[in-house]
Amino acid sequence: MEVRRPPRGVVLLFAGIGTTARYGFTGMIAHHLALHLPDLRVGVAVLQGHDGLPLLTTRIPSTAYVSTGDSGHIIEHVSRSCPDLPLVVVACSIGAAHFTHWAGSFPEKVKKCRVVGAVMVCHGLGSRQSAEAVDASGSARFILMEYRKLLRLSCPDMRHVVAKRPGFKPEKLFAARSLREWDEAVLSIYGFRDREELLGAADTTSEMLAKLDFPVVFMNADNDPITPAGRLVDEGRVHKVVPNCAILRTSLGSHMAWWQGDPWALHQTR
């Protein structure tokens, strides 16, 4: 009988939009980590209203959701569930924004949770630049389709949201044709006066990034239409801001589109 050794650490993944614990880029990473690194505990974080998890609050998926710090609640829970084990976070796209926003806001909690490293895949640097790039690149159609899919599964009638936030109009949300319109439709839910206030609250500033005092690897592609490597490196100079980081910059790869082998391997699960 095989005797499994005690785990040496935890890897926790945060997904981007359109990828979950079961399929897509994040599911593929989780599968291969669990398969090839048996000494680690591997898990995929599921935020409110995502991946089939019911939305019991008013936190509708959107850019504004990044500002809430919900990723931190998951990390704290995992830390308590795996006492004394070091934790590494792998986060993709908006998942990376969720993590760095929390980590840069609460560095003392990061230490308490024993976060010893992170890999940020397709980090957009700023919420404003990423949100504008979504609309400019035509990616909004896909993202809004995924947001609507999440709501159909997690909050089909929206009655509790309307009851708690009388100013919210679901018809405006579902009529949105751009990420800007979607974000503007949830302003009253999150208590923001306008989109500028929303983007400011969701932004991971340079000051926040400077507080990431654990090793961080950033992975971005030059031809990414939403989170290009040039914005992170040439404009943001993230290697000068984050004290202990490395950057993997590729010419191709688009937005979370690196893989090797058969395309259906992306859908493997275990």
QUIPE-V924776 format. One record per residue. N is the residue number from 1. D_LAST is the distance of its C-alpha to the last C-alpha in Angstrom with 1 decimal. Layout:
BEGIN
n=N d_last=D_LAST
n=N d_last=D_LAST
END
This chain:
BEGIN
n=1 d_last=20.7
n=2 d_last=18.5
n=3 d_last=19.6
n=4 d_last=17.4
n=5 d_last=19.5
n=6 d_last=20.0
n=7 d_last=18.2
n=8 d_last=20.4
n=9 d_last=19.4
n=10 d_last=17.2
n=11 d_last=15.8
n=12 d_last=16.0
n=13 d_last=15.4
n=14 d_last=17.7
n=15 d_last=17.1
n=16 d_last=19.8
n=17 d_last=21.1
n=18 d_last=19.2
n=19 d_last=15.7
n=20 d_last=13.4
n=21 d_last=10.3
n=22 d_last=8.6
n=23 d_last=10.6
n=24 d_last=13.4
n=25 d_last=14.4
n=26 d_last=13.1
n=27 d_last=9.5
n=28 d_last=9.8
n=29 d_last=11.4
n=30 d_last=9.1
n=31 d_last=6.2
n=32 d_last=9.1
n=33 d_last=10.8
n=34 d_last=8.4
n=35 d_last=8.2
n=36 d_last=11.9
n=37 d_last=13.4
n=38 d_last=12.7
n=39 d_last=16.0
n=40 d_last=14.8
n=41 d_last=13.5
n=42 d_last=11.5
n=43 d_last=11.8
n=44 d_last=12.7
n=45 d_last=16.2
n=46 d_last=17.2
n=47 d_last=20.9
n=48 d_last=23.3
n=49 d_last=23.1
n=50 d_last=19.9
n=51 d_last=16.6
n=52 d_last=18.3
n=53 d_last=19.8
n=54 d_last=23.5
n=55 d_last=26.2
n=56 d_last=28.7
n=57 d_last=30.8
n=58 d_last=32.5
n=59 d_last=30.2
n=60 d_last=29.5
n=61 d_last=27.2
n=62 d_last=29.6
n=63 d_last=31.0
n=64 d_last=32.8
n=65 d_last=29.7
n=66 d_last=29.2
n=67 d_last=32.4
n=68 d_last=31.3
n=69 d_last=29.4
n=70 d_last=26.5
n=71 d_last=24.1
n=72 d_last=26.2
n=73 d_last=25.8
n=74 d_last=22.0
n=75 d_last=22.6
n=76 d_last=25.3
n=77 d_last=23.1
n=78 d_last=20.4
n=79 d_last=23.3
n=80 d_last=24.9
n=81 d_last=21.8
n=82 d_last=21.3
n=83 d_last=25.0
n=84 d_last=26.3
n=85 d_last=23.0
n=86 d_last=23.4
n=87 d_last=21.4
n=88 d_last=20.5
n=89 d_last=20.0
n=90 d_last=18.4
n=91 d_last=19.8
n=92 d_last=20.2
n=93 d_last=23.4
n=94 d_last=24.5
n=95 d_last=21.9
n=96 d_last=23.9
n=97 d_last=27.1
n=98 d_last=25.9
n=99 d_last=25.2
n=100 d_last=28.3
n=101 d_last=30.5
n=102 d_last=29.6
n=103 d_last=29.7
n=104 d_last=33.0
n=105 d_last=34.5
n=106 d_last=33.7
n=107 d_last=33.7
n=108 d_last=34.7
n=109 d_last=31.6
n=110 d_last=29.4
n=111 d_last=31.2
n=112 d_last=30.9
n=113 d_last=27.1
n=114 d_last=27.0
n=115 d_last=25.5
n=116 d_last=26.2
n=117 d_last=24.9
n=118 d_last=23.3
n=119 d_last=22.1
n=120 d_last=23.5
n=121 d_last=22.3
n=122 d_last=25.0
n=123 d_last=27.1
n=124 d_last=30.0
n=125 d_last=32.5
n=126 d_last=34.4
n=127 d_last=33.6
n=128 d_last=36.8
n=129 d_last=36.2
n=130 d_last=32.6
n=131 d_last=33.7
n=132 d_last=36.6
n=133 d_last=34.6
n=134 d_last=32.2
n=135 d_last=35.3
n=136 d_last=37.1
n=137 d_last=34.3
n=138 d_last=33.6
n=139 d_last=30.1
n=140 d_last=31.2
n=141 d_last=30.7
n=142 d_last=27.0
n=143 d_last=26.7
n=144 d_last=28.9
n=145 d_last=27.0
n=146 d_last=23.8
n=147 d_last=25.9
n=148 d_last=27.4
n=149 d_last=24.1
n=150 d_last=23.0
n=151 d_last=26.4
n=152 d_last=26.3
n=153 d_last=23.2
n=154 d_last=24.1
n=155 d_last=27.9
n=156 d_last=29.3
n=157 d_last=33.0
n=158 d_last=33.6
n=159 d_last=36.4
n=160 d_last=35.5
n=161 d_last=35.4
n=162 d_last=38.8
n=163 d_last=40.2
n=164 d_last=39.3
n=165 d_last=40.3
n=166 d_last=43.3
n=167 d_last=43.7
n=168 d_last=40.3
n=169 d_last=40.5
n=170 d_last=37.3
n=171 d_last=39.1
n=172 d_last=39.6
n=173 d_last=36.0
n=174 d_last=34.9
n=175 d_last=37.8
n=176 d_last=36.7
n=177 d_last=36.5
n=178 d_last=35.8
n=179 d_last=33.8
n=180 d_last=37.3
n=181 d_last=38.2
n=182 d_last=34.9
n=183 d_last=35.4
n=184 d_last=39.1
n=185 d_last=38.2
n=186 d_last=36.4
n=187 d_last=39.1
n=188 d_last=40.7
n=189 d_last=37.4
n=190 d_last=36.9
n=191 d_last=40.6
n=192 d_last=41.3
n=193 d_last=44.7
n=194 d_last=43.6
n=195 d_last=41.0
n=196 d_last=42.4
n=197 d_last=42.0
n=198 d_last=38.4
n=199 d_last=37.5
n=200 d_last=39.4
n=201 d_last=37.4
n=202 d_last=34.0
n=203 d_last=35.0
n=204 d_last=33.8
n=205 d_last=37.2
n=206 d_last=38.2
n=207 d_last=39.4
n=208 d_last=36.0
n=209 d_last=34.3
n=210 d_last=36.9
n=211 d_last=35.7
n=212 d_last=32.3
n=213 d_last=33.4
n=214 d_last=30.2
n=215 d_last=28.8
n=216 d_last=27.4
n=217 d_last=26.1
n=218 d_last=26.8
n=219 d_last=25.3
n=220 d_last=27.2
n=221 d_last=28.5
n=222 d_last=32.1
n=223 d_last=31.5
n=224 d_last=29.3
n=225 d_last=31.4
n=226 d_last=30.3
n=227 d_last=29.8
n=228 d_last=31.7
n=229 d_last=31.9
n=230 d_last=35.7
n=231 d_last=35.7
n=232 d_last=33.8
n=233 d_last=35.7
n=234 d_last=39.0
n=235 d_last=39.8
n=236 d_last=38.0
n=237 d_last=38.4
n=238 d_last=35.4
n=239 d_last=35.8
n=240 d_last=39.2
n=241 d_last=37.9
n=242 d_last=34.8
n=243 d_last=36.3
n=244 d_last=33.5
n=245 d_last=31.4
n=246 d_last=30.4
n=247 d_last=29.9
n=248 d_last=27.9
n=249 d_last=29.8
n=250 d_last=29.1
n=251 d_last=31.4
n=252 d_last=28.8
n=253 d_last=25.4
n=254 d_last=26.6
n=255 d_last=24.6
n=256 d_last=21.0
n=257 d_last=21.1
n=258 d_last=20.6
n=259 d_last=18.2
n=260 d_last=18.6
n=261 d_last=17.9
n=262 d_last=17.0
n=263 d_last=16.8
n=264 d_last=14.1
n=265 d_last=11.7
n=266 d_last=12.0
n=267 d_last=10.1
n=268 d_last=6.9
n=269 d_last=3.8
n=270 d_last=0.0
END
